[in-house]
């Protein structure tokens, strides 16, 4: 039985190693086209709003006839948590409306399909990549980028696909733009 378990683990590791080598080979052969577009991941805000409404309704459904300090404390705590969840959801939803259109050394920043700003690679101070926190232990698997101009204003913040992360990194290295990379993709 023990030999059978080790055989299954060995086969699983061989498959995993082959898959990882294949991905690394594809990333090394990745070519950056002269023009390409990077879109932010779409975030759905509706499930989080529904959860917030359910929590608020459940809090008021069991309303006490007599207001006590304990009840008011719980009420303020729940409303504060719901406000924080709503703010985070709204911010993620807002950041999902960005997209970048890159042609040569020109980067066009779009917000809701309207052109927000045109910037060249010489006017980019640096680009930061990181993973958003997801709770106490985990991090988001998808990278988030922040694009800063020479005045260190954030021009765009958006969560993107991993393949776009590698494509954008290659593009930025080609034009000698500083990259602050705090994202671990593995």
MODELLER restraints for C-alpha pairs under 7 A, 6 or more apart:
rsr = mdl.restraints
at = mdl.atoms
rsr.add(forms.Gaussian(group=physical.xy_distance, feature=features.Distance(at['CA:32:A'], at['CA:167:A']), mean=6.06, stdev=0.5))
rsr.add(forms.Gaussian(group=physical.xy_distance, feature=features.Distance(at['CA:32:A'], at['CA:170:A']), mean=6.89, stdev=0.5))
rsr.add(forms.Gaussian(group=physical.xy_distance, feature=features.Distance(at['CA:32:A'], at['CA:171:A']), mean=6.37, stdev=0.5))
rsr.add(forms.Gaussian(group=physical.xy_distance, feature=features.Distance(at['CA:34:A'], at['CA:103:A']), mean=5.93, stdev=0.5))
rsr.add(forms.Gaussian(group=physical.xy_distance, feature=features.Distance(at['CA:34:A'], at['CA:104:A']), mean=5.68, stdev=0.5))
rsr.add(forms.Gaussian(group=physical.xy_distance, feature=features.Distance(at['CA:35:A'], at['CA:102:A']), mean=5.31, stdev=0.5))
rsr.add(forms.Gaussian(group=physical.xy_distance, feature=features.Distance(at['CA:35:A'], at['CA:103:A']), mean=4.16, stdev=0.5))
rsr.add(forms.Gaussian(group=physical.xy_distance, feature=features.Distance(at['CA:35:A'], at['CA:104:A']), mean=6.39, stdev=0.5))
rsr.add(forms.Gaussian(group=physical.xy_distance, feature=features.Distance(at['CA:36:A'], at['CA:101:A']), mean=6.08, stdev=0.5))
rsr.add(forms.Gaussian(group=physical.xy_distance, feature=features.Distance(at['CA:36:A'], at['CA:102:A']), mean=5.38, stdev=0.5))
rsr.add(forms.Gaussian(group=physical.xy_distance, feature=features.Distance(at['CA:36:A'], at['CA:103:A']), mean=6.68, stdev=0.5))
rsr.add(forms.Gaussian(group=physical.xy_distance, feature=features.Distance(at['CA:37:A'], at['CA:100:A']), mean=5.63, stdev=0.5))
rsr.add(forms.Gaussian(group=physical.xy_distance, feature=features.Distance(at['CA:37:A'], at['CA:101:A']), mean=4.43, stdev=0.5))
rsr.add(forms.Gaussian(group=physical.xy_distance, feature=features.Distance(at['CA:37:A'], at['CA:102:A']), mean=6.01, stdev=0.5))
rsr.add(forms.Gaussian(group=physical.xy_distance, feature=features.Distance(at['CA:38:A'], at['CA:99:A']), mean=5.67, stdev=0.5))
rsr.add(forms.Gaussian(group=physical.xy_distance, feature=features.Distance(at['CA:38:A'], at['CA:100:A']), mean=5.07, stdev=0.5))
rsr.add(forms.Gaussian(group=physical.xy_distance, feature=features.Distance(at['CA:38:A'], at['CA:101:A']), mean=6.45, stdev=0.5))
rsr.add(forms.Gaussian(group=physical.xy_distance, feature=features.Distance(at['CA:38:A'], at['CA:164:A']), mean=6.51, stdev=0.5))
rsr.add(forms.Gaussian(group=physical.xy_distance, feature=features.Distance(at['CA:39:A'], at['CA:98:A']), mean=6.69, stdev=0.5))
rsr.add(forms.Gaussian(group=physical.xy_distance, feature=features.Distance(at['CA:39:A'], at['CA:99:A']), mean=4.40, stdev=0.5))
rsr.add(forms.Gaussian(group=physical.xy_distance, feature=features.Distance(at['CA:39:A'], at['CA:100:A']), mean=6.42, stdev=0.5))
rsr.add(forms.Gaussian(group=physical.xy_distance, feature=features.Distance(at['CA:39:A'], at['CA:160:A']), mean=6.71, stdev=0.5))
rsr.add(forms.Gaussian(group=physical.xy_distance, feature=features.Distance(at['CA:40:A'], at['CA:96:A']), mean=5.08, stdev=0.5))
rsr.add(forms.Gaussian(group=physical.xy_distance, feature=features.Distance(at['CA:40:A'], at['CA:97:A']), mean=6.68, stdev=0.5))
rsr.add(forms.Gaussian(group=physical.xy_distance, feature=features.Distance(at['CA:40:A'], at['CA:98:A']), mean=5.90, stdev=0.5))
rsr.add(forms.Gaussian(group=physical.xy_distance, feature=features.Distance(at['CA:40:A'], at['CA:99:A']), mean=5.88, stdev=0.5))
rsr.add(forms.Gaussian(group=physical.xy_distance, feature=features.Distance(at['CA:40:A'], at['CA:158:A']), mean=5.45, stdev=0.5))
rsr.add(forms.Gaussian(group=physical.xy_distance, feature=features.Distance(at['CA:40:A'], at['CA:159:A']), mean=5.39, stdev=0.5))
rsr.add(forms.Gaussian(group=physical.xy_distance, feature=features.Distance(at['CA:40:A'], at['CA:160:A']), mean=4.98, stdev=0.5))
rsr.add(forms.Gaussian(group=physical.xy_distance, feature=features.Distance(at['CA:41:A'], at['CA:96:A']), mean=5.74, stdev=0.5))
rsr.add(forms.Gaussian(group=physical.xy_distance, feature=features.Distance(at['CA:41:A'], at['CA:159:A']), mean=5.75, stdev=0.5))
rsr.add(forms.Gaussian(group=physical.xy_distance, feature=features.Distance(at['CA:41:A'], at['CA:160:A']), mean=5.53, stdev=0.5))
rsr.add(forms.Gaussian(group=physical.xy_distance, feature=features.Distance(at['CA:42:A'], at['CA:96:A']), mean=5.31, stdev=0.5))
rsr.add(forms.Gaussian(group=physical.xy_distance, feature=features.Distance(at['CA:43:A'], at['CA:92:A']), mean=6.67, stdev=0.5))
rsr.add(forms.Gaussian(group=physical.xy_distance, feature=features.Distance(at['CA:43:A'], at['CA:93:A']), mean=5.54, stdev=0.5))
rsr.add(forms.Gaussian(group=physical.xy_distance, feature=features.Distance(at['CA:43:A'], at['CA:96:A']), mean=6.13, stdev=0.5))
rsr.add(forms.Gaussian(group=physical.xy_distance, feature=features.Distance(at['CA:45:A'], at['CA:89:A']), mean=5.93, stdev=0.5))
rsr.add(forms.Gaussian(group=physical.xy_distance, feature=features.Distance(at['CA:45:A'], at['CA:93:A']), mean=6.45, stdev=0.5))
rsr.add(forms.Gaussian(group=physical.xy_distance, feature=features.Distance(at['CA:49:A'], at['CA:86:A']), mean=6.86, stdev=0.5))
rsr.add(forms.Gaussian(group=physical.xy_distance, feature=features.Distance(at['CA:52:A'], at['CA:82:A']), mean=5.64, stdev=0.5))
rsr.add(forms.Gaussian(group=physical.xy_distance, feature=features.Distance(at['CA:95:A'], at['CA:157:A']), mean=5.98, stdev=0.5))
rsr.add(forms.Gaussian(group=physical.xy_distance, feature=features.Distance(at['CA:95:A'], at['CA:158:A']), mean=5.20, stdev=0.5))
rsr.add(forms.Gaussian(group=physical.xy_distance, feature=features.Distance(at['CA:96:A'], at['CA:158:A']), mean=6.10, stdev=0.5))
rsr.add(forms.Gaussian(group=physical.xy_distance, feature=features.Distance(at['CA:97:A'], at['CA:111:A']), mean=5.59, stdev=0.5))
rsr.add(forms.Gaussian(group=physical.xy_distance, feature=features.Distance(at['CA:97:A'], at['CA:112:A']), mean=5.20, stdev=0.5))
rsr.add(forms.Gaussian(group=physical.xy_distance, feature=features.Distance(at['CA:98:A'], at['CA:110:A']), mean=5.63, stdev=0.5))
rsr.add(forms.Gaussian(group=physical.xy_distance, feature=features.Distance(at['CA:98:A'], at['CA:111:A']), mean=4.62, stdev=0.5))
rsr.add(forms.Gaussian(group=physical.xy_distance, feature=features.Distance(at['CA:98:A'], at['CA:112:A']), mean=6.50, stdev=0.5))
rsr.add(forms.Gaussian(group=physical.xy_distance, feature=features.Distance(at['CA:98:A'], at['CA:156:A']), mean=6.95, stdev=0.5))
rsr.add(forms.Gaussian(group=physical.xy_distance, feature=features.Distance(at['CA:98:A'], at['CA:158:A']), mean=6.48, stdev=0.5))
rsr.add(forms.Gaussian(group=physical.xy_distance, feature=features.Distance(at['CA:99:A'], at['CA:109:A']), mean=6.10, stdev=0.5))
rsr.add(forms.Gaussian(group=physical.xy_distance, feature=features.Distance(at['CA:99:A'], at['CA:110:A']), mean=5.16, stdev=0.5))
rsr.add(forms.Gaussian(group=physical.xy_distance, feature=features.Distance(at['CA:99:A'], at['CA:111:A']), mean=6.56, stdev=0.5))
rsr.add(forms.Gaussian(group=physical.xy_distance, feature=features.Distance(at['CA:100:A'], at['CA:107:A']), mean=6.59, stdev=0.5))
rsr.add(forms.Gaussian(group=physical.xy_distance, feature=features.Distance(at['CA:100:A'], at['CA:108:A']), mean=5.69, stdev=0.5))
rsr.add(forms.Gaussian(group=physical.xy_distance, feature=features.Distance(at['CA:100:A'], at['CA:109:A']), mean=4.86, stdev=0.5))
rsr.add(forms.Gaussian(group=physical.xy_distance, feature=features.Distance(at['CA:100:A'], at['CA:110:A']), mean=6.12, stdev=0.5))
rsr.add(forms.Gaussian(group=physical.xy_distance, feature=features.Distance(at['CA:101:A'], at['CA:107:A']), mean=5.85, stdev=0.5))
rsr.add(forms.Gaussian(group=physical.xy_distance, feature=features.Distance(at['CA:101:A'], at['CA:108:A']), mean=5.06, stdev=0.5))
rsr.add(forms.Gaussian(group=physical.xy_distance, feature=features.Distance(at['CA:101:A'], at['CA:109:A']), mean=6.59, stdev=0.5))
rsr.add(forms.Gaussian(group=physical.xy_distance, feature=features.Distance(at['CA:102:A'], at['CA:108:A']), mean=6.31, stdev=0.5))
rsr.add(forms.Gaussian(group=physical.xy_distance, feature=features.Distance(at['CA:105:A'], at['CA:120:A']), mean=5.56, stdev=0.5))
rsr.add(forms.Gaussian(group=physical.xy_distance, feature=features.Distance(at['CA:105:A'], at['CA:121:A']), mean=5.47, stdev=0.5))
rsr.add(forms.Gaussian(group=physical.xy_distance, feature=features.Distance(at['CA:106:A'], at['CA:119:A']), mean=5.89, stdev=0.5))
rsr.add(forms.Gaussian(group=physical.xy_distance, feature=features.Distance(at['CA:106:A'], at['CA:120:A']), mean=4.41, stdev=0.5))
rsr.add(forms.Gaussian(group=physical.xy_distance, feature=features.Distance(at['CA:106:A'], at['CA:121:A']), mean=6.42, stdev=0.5))
rsr.add(forms.Gaussian(group=physical.xy_distance, feature=features.Distance(at['CA:107:A'], at['CA:118:A']), mean=5.86, stdev=0.5))
rsr.add(forms.Gaussian(group=physical.xy_distance, feature=features.Distance(at['CA:107:A'], at['CA:119:A']), mean=5.28, stdev=0.5))
rsr.add(forms.Gaussian(group=physical.xy_distance, feature=features.Distance(at['CA:107:A'], at['CA:120:A']), mean=5.82, stdev=0.5))
rsr.add(forms.Gaussian(group=physical.xy_distance, feature=features.Distance(at['CA:108:A'], at['CA:115:A']), mean=6.98, stdev=0.5))
rsr.add(forms.Gaussian(group=physical.xy_distance, feature=features.Distance(at['CA:108:A'], at['CA:117:A']), mean=5.97, stdev=0.5))
rsr.add(forms.Gaussian(group=physical.xy_distance, feature=features.Distance(at['CA:108:A'], at['CA:118:A']), mean=4.48, stdev=0.5))
rsr.add(forms.Gaussian(group=physical.xy_distance, feature=features.Distance(at['CA:108:A'], at['CA:119:A']), mean=6.37, stdev=0.5))
rsr.add(forms.Gaussian(group=physical.xy_distance, feature=features.Distance(at['CA:109:A'], at['CA:115:A']), mean=6.07, stdev=0.5))
rsr.add(forms.Gaussian(group=physical.xy_distance, feature=features.Distance(at['CA:109:A'], at['CA:116:A']), mean=5.52, stdev=0.5))
rsr.add(forms.Gaussian(group=physical.xy_distance, feature=features.Distance(at['CA:109:A'], at['CA:117:A']), mean=5.22, stdev=0.5))
rsr.add(forms.Gaussian(group=physical.xy_distance, feature=features.Distance(at['CA:109:A'], at['CA:118:A']), mean=6.19, stdev=0.5))
rsr.add(forms.Gaussian(group=physical.xy_distance, feature=features.Distance(at['CA:110:A'], at['CA:116:A']), mean=5.15, stdev=0.5))
rsr.add(forms.Gaussian(group=physical.xy_distance, feature=features.Distance(at['CA:121:A'], at['CA:175:A']), mean=6.70, stdev=0.5))
rsr.add(forms.Gaussian(group=physical.xy_distance, feature=features.Distance(at['CA:121:A'], at['CA:177:A']), mean=6.86, stdev=0.5))
rsr.add(forms.Gaussian(group=physical.xy_distance, feature=features.Distance(at['CA:123:A'], at['CA:149:A']), mean=5.94, stdev=0.5))
rsr.add(forms.Gaussian(group=physical.xy_distance, feature=features.Distance(at['CA:123:A'], at['CA:150:A']), mean=5.86, stdev=0.5))
rsr.add(forms.Gaussian(group=physical.xy_distance, feature=features.Distance(at['CA:124:A'], at['CA:148:A']), mean=6.01, stdev=0.5))
rsr.add(forms.Gaussian(group=physical.xy_distance, feature=features.Distance(at['CA:124:A'], at['CA:149:A']), mean=4.57, stdev=0.5))
rsr.add(forms.Gaussian(group=physical.xy_distance, feature=features.Distance(at['CA:124:A'], at['CA:150:A']), mean=5.88, stdev=0.5))
rsr.add(forms.Gaussian(group=physical.xy_distance, feature=features.Distance(at['CA:124:A'], at['CA:177:A']), mean=6.97, stdev=0.5))
rsr.add(forms.Gaussian(group=physical.xy_distance, feature=features.Distance(at['CA:125:A'], at['CA:148:A']), mean=5.65, stdev=0.5))
rsr.add(forms.Gaussian(group=physical.xy_distance, feature=features.Distance(at['CA:125:A'], at['CA:149:A']), mean=4.97, stdev=0.5))
rsr.add(forms.Gaussian(group=physical.xy_distance, feature=features.Distance(at['CA:125:A'], at['CA:150:A']), mean=4.67, stdev=0.5))
rsr.add(forms.Gaussian(group=physical.xy_distance, feature=features.Distance(at['CA:125:A'], at['CA:152:A']), mean=6.81, stdev=0.5))
rsr.add(forms.Gaussian(group=physical.xy_distance, feature=features.Distance(at['CA:125:A'], at['CA:178:A']), mean=6.93, stdev=0.5))
rsr.add(forms.Gaussian(group=physical.xy_distance, feature=features.Distance(at['CA:126:A'], at['CA:147:A']), mean=6.61, stdev=0.5))
rsr.add(forms.Gaussian(group=physical.xy_distance, feature=features.Distance(at['CA:126:A'], at['CA:148:A']), mean=5.59, stdev=0.5))
rsr.add(forms.Gaussian(group=physical.xy_distance, feature=features.Distance(at['CA:126:A'], at['CA:177:A']), mean=6.13, stdev=0.5))
rsr.add(forms.Gaussian(group=physical.xy_distance, feature=features.Distance(at['CA:126:A'], at['CA:178:A']), mean=4.72, stdev=0.5))
rsr.add(forms.Gaussian(group=physical.xy_distance, feature=features.Distance(at['CA:126:A'], at['CA:179:A']), mean=5.66, stdev=0.5))
rsr.add(forms.Gaussian(group=physical.xy_distance, feature=features.Distance(at['CA:127:A'], at['CA:145:A']), mean=6.87, stdev=0.5))
rsr.add(forms.Gaussian(group=physical.xy_distance, feature=features.Distance(at['CA:127:A'], at['CA:146:A']), mean=5.73, stdev=0.5))
rsr.add(forms.Gaussian(group=physical.xy_distance, feature=features.Distance(at['CA:127:A'], at['CA:147:A']), mean=4.76, stdev=0.5))
rsr.add(forms.Gaussian(group=physical.xy_distance, feature=features.Distance(at['CA:127:A'], at['CA:148:A']), mean=6.07, stdev=0.5))
rsr.add(forms.Gaussian(group=physical.xy_distance, feature=features.Distance(at['CA:127:A'], at['CA:178:A']), mean=6.49, stdev=0.5))
rsr.add(forms.Gaussian(group=physical.xy_distance, feature=features.Distance(at['CA:127:A'], at['CA:179:A']), mean=5.03, stdev=0.5))
rsr.add(forms.Gaussian(group=physical.xy_distance, feature=features.Distance(at['CA:127:A'], at['CA:180:A']), mean=6.10, stdev=0.5))
rsr.add(forms.Gaussian(group=physical.xy_distance, feature=features.Distance(at['CA:128:A'], at['CA:145:A']), mean=5.52, stdev=0.5))
rsr.add(forms.Gaussian(group=physical.xy_distance, feature=features.Distance(at['CA:128:A'], at['CA:146:A']), mean=5.10, stdev=0.5))
rsr.add(forms.Gaussian(group=physical.xy_distance, feature=features.Distance(at['CA:128:A'], at['CA:147:A']), mean=6.64, stdev=0.5))
rsr.add(forms.Gaussian(group=physical.xy_distance, feature=features.Distance(at['CA:128:A'], at['CA:179:A']), mean=5.94, stdev=0.5))
rsr.add(forms.Gaussian(group=physical.xy_distance, feature=features.Distance(at['CA:128:A'], at['CA:180:A']), mean=4.56, stdev=0.5))
rsr.add(forms.Gaussian(group=physical.xy_distance, feature=features.Distance(at['CA:128:A'], at['CA:181:A']), mean=5.84, stdev=0.5))
rsr.add(forms.Gaussian(group=physical.xy_distance, feature=features.Distance(at['CA:129:A'], at['CA:143:A']), mean=6.35, stdev=0.5))
rsr.add(forms.Gaussian(group=physical.xy_distance, feature=features.Distance(at['CA:129:A'], at['CA:144:A']), mean=5.60, stdev=0.5))
rsr.add(forms.Gaussian(group=physical.xy_distance, feature=features.Distance(at['CA:129:A'], at['CA:145:A']), mean=4.56, stdev=0.5))
rsr.add(forms.Gaussian(group=physical.xy_distance, feature=features.Distance(at['CA:129:A'], at['CA:146:A']), mean=6.61, stdev=0.5))
rsr.add(forms.Gaussian(group=physical.xy_distance, feature=features.Distance(at['CA:129:A'], at['CA:180:A']), mean=6.24, stdev=0.5))
rsr.add(forms.Gaussian(group=physical.xy_distance, feature=features.Distance(at['CA:129:A'], at['CA:181:A']), mean=4.83, stdev=0.5))
rsr.add(forms.Gaussian(group=physical.xy_distance, feature=features.Distance(at['CA:129:A'], at['CA:182:A']), mean=5.71, stdev=0.5))
rsr.add(forms.Gaussian(group=physical.xy_distance, feature=features.Distance(at['CA:129:A'], at['CA:183:A']), mean=5.71, stdev=0.5))
rsr.add(forms.Gaussian(group=physical.xy_distance, feature=features.Distance(at['CA:130:A'], at['CA:143:A']), mean=5.69, stdev=0.5))
rsr.add(forms.Gaussian(group=physical.xy_distance, feature=features.Distance(at['CA:130:A'], at['CA:144:A']), mean=5.39, stdev=0.5))
rsr.add(forms.Gaussian(group=physical.xy_distance, feature=features.Distance(at['CA:130:A'], at['CA:145:A']), mean=6.60, stdev=0.5))
rsr.add(forms.Gaussian(group=physical.xy_distance, feature=features.Distance(at['CA:130:A'], at['CA:181:A']), mean=6.45, stdev=0.5))
rsr.add(forms.Gaussian(group=physical.xy_distance, feature=features.Distance(at['CA:130:A'], at['CA:182:A']), mean=4.68, stdev=0.5))
rsr.add(forms.Gaussian(group=physical.xy_distance, feature=features.Distance(at['CA:130:A'], at['CA:183:A']), mean=4.31, stdev=0.5))
rsr.add(forms.Gaussian(group=physical.xy_distance, feature=features.Distance(at['CA:131:A'], at['CA:139:A']), mean=6.00, stdev=0.5))
rsr.add(forms.Gaussian(group=physical.xy_distance, feature=features.Distance(at['CA:131:A'], at['CA:140:A']), mean=5.49, stdev=0.5))
rsr.add(forms.Gaussian(group=physical.xy_distance, feature=features.Distance(at['CA:131:A'], at['CA:141:A']), mean=6.92, stdev=0.5))
rsr.add(forms.Gaussian(group=physical.xy_distance, feature=features.Distance(at['CA:131:A'], at['CA:142:A']), mean=6.65, stdev=0.5))
rsr.add(forms.Gaussian(group=physical.xy_distance, feature=features.Distance(at['CA:131:A'], at['CA:143:A']), mean=5.11, stdev=0.5))
rsr.add(forms.Gaussian(group=physical.xy_distance, feature=features.Distance(at['CA:131:A'], at['CA:144:A']), mean=5.82, stdev=0.5))
rsr.add(forms.Gaussian(group=physical.xy_distance, feature=features.Distance(at['CA:131:A'], at['CA:183:A']), mean=5.51, stdev=0.5))
rsr.add(forms.Gaussian(group=physical.xy_distance, feature=features.Distance(at['CA:132:A'], at['CA:139:A']), mean=5.75, stdev=0.5))
rsr.add(forms.Gaussian(group=physical.xy_distance, feature=features.Distance(at['CA:132:A'], at['CA:140:A']), mean=5.29, stdev=0.5))
rsr.add(forms.Gaussian(group=physical.xy_distance, feature=features.Distance(at['CA:132:A'], at['CA:144:A']), mean=6.91, stdev=0.5))
rsr.add(forms.Gaussian(group=physical.xy_distance, feature=features.Distance(at['CA:133:A'], at['CA:139:A']), mean=4.58, stdev=0.5))
rsr.add(forms.Gaussian(group=physical.xy_distance, feature=features.Distance(at['CA:133:A'], at['CA:140:A']), mean=6.17, stdev=0.5))
rsr.add(forms.Gaussian(group=physical.xy_distance, feature=features.Distance(at['CA:134:A'], at['CA:140:A']), mean=5.95, stdev=0.5))
rsr.add(forms.Gaussian(group=physical.xy_distance, feature=features.Distance(at['CA:142:A'], at['CA:159:A']), mean=6.56, stdev=0.5))
rsr.add(forms.Gaussian(group=physical.xy_distance, feature=features.Distance(at['CA:142:A'], at['CA:160:A']), mean=6.31, stdev=0.5))
rsr.add(forms.Gaussian(group=physical.xy_distance, feature=features.Distance(at['CA:142:A'], at['CA:161:A']), mean=5.97, stdev=0.5))
rsr.add(forms.Gaussian(group=physical.xy_distance, feature=features.Distance(at['CA:142:A'], at['CA:162:A']), mean=6.10, stdev=0.5))
rsr.add(forms.Gaussian(group=physical.xy_distance, feature=features.Distance(at['CA:143:A'], at['CA:159:A']), mean=5.68, stdev=0.5))
rsr.add(forms.Gaussian(group=physical.xy_distance, feature=features.Distance(at['CA:143:A'], at['CA:160:A']), mean=5.82, stdev=0.5))
rsr.add(forms.Gaussian(group=physical.xy_distance, feature=features.Distance(at['CA:143:A'], at['CA:161:A']), mean=6.88, stdev=0.5))
rsr.add(forms.Gaussian(group=physical.xy_distance, feature=features.Distance(at['CA:143:A'], at['CA:162:A']), mean=6.52, stdev=0.5))
rsr.add(forms.Gaussian(group=physical.xy_distance, feature=features.Distance(at['CA:143:A'], at['CA:165:A']), mean=6.91, stdev=0.5))
rsr.add(forms.Gaussian(group=physical.xy_distance, feature=features.Distance(at['CA:143:A'], at['CA:183:A']), mean=6.39, stdev=0.5))
rsr.add(forms.Gaussian(group=physical.xy_distance, feature=features.Distance(at['CA:144:A'], at['CA:157:A']), mean=7.00, stdev=0.5))
rsr.add(forms.Gaussian(group=physical.xy_distance, feature=features.Distance(at['CA:144:A'], at['CA:158:A']), mean=5.47, stdev=0.5))
rsr.add(forms.Gaussian(group=physical.xy_distance, feature=features.Distance(at['CA:144:A'], at['CA:159:A']), mean=4.03, stdev=0.5))
rsr.add(forms.Gaussian(group=physical.xy_distance, feature=features.Distance(at['CA:144:A'], at['CA:160:A']), mean=6.07, stdev=0.5))
rsr.add(forms.Gaussian(group=physical.xy_distance, feature=features.Distance(at['CA:145:A'], at['CA:157:A']), mean=5.57, stdev=0.5))
rsr.add(forms.Gaussian(group=physical.xy_distance, feature=features.Distance(at['CA:145:A'], at['CA:158:A']), mean=5.56, stdev=0.5))
rsr.add(forms.Gaussian(group=physical.xy_distance, feature=features.Distance(at['CA:145:A'], at['CA:159:A']), mean=6.30, stdev=0.5))
rsr.add(forms.Gaussian(group=physical.xy_distance, feature=features.Distance(at['CA:146:A'], at['CA:154:A']), mean=6.45, stdev=0.5))
rsr.add(forms.Gaussian(group=physical.xy_distance, feature=features.Distance(at['CA:146:A'], at['CA:156:A']), mean=5.69, stdev=0.5))
rsr.add(forms.Gaussian(group=physical.xy_distance, feature=features.Distance(at['CA:146:A'], at['CA:157:A']), mean=4.45, stdev=0.5))
rsr.add(forms.Gaussian(group=physical.xy_distance, feature=features.Distance(at['CA:146:A'], at['CA:158:A']), mean=6.83, stdev=0.5))
rsr.add(forms.Gaussian(group=physical.xy_distance, feature=features.Distance(at['CA:147:A'], at['CA:154:A']), mean=5.69, stdev=0.5))
rsr.add(forms.Gaussian(group=physical.xy_distance, feature=features.Distance(at['CA:147:A'], at['CA:155:A']), mean=5.45, stdev=0.5))
rsr.add(forms.Gaussian(group=physical.xy_distance, feature=features.Distance(at['CA:147:A'], at['CA:156:A']), mean=5.30, stdev=0.5))
rsr.add(forms.Gaussian(group=physical.xy_distance, feature=features.Distance(at['CA:147:A'], at['CA:157:A']), mean=6.58, stdev=0.5))
rsr.add(forms.Gaussian(group=physical.xy_distance, feature=features.Distance(at['CA:148:A'], at['CA:154:A']), mean=4.66, stdev=0.5))
rsr.add(forms.Gaussian(group=physical.xy_distance, feature=features.Distance(at['CA:148:A'], at['CA:155:A']), mean=5.68, stdev=0.5))
rsr.add(forms.Gaussian(group=physical.xy_distance, feature=features.Distance(at['CA:149:A'], at['CA:155:A']), mean=6.73, stdev=0.5))
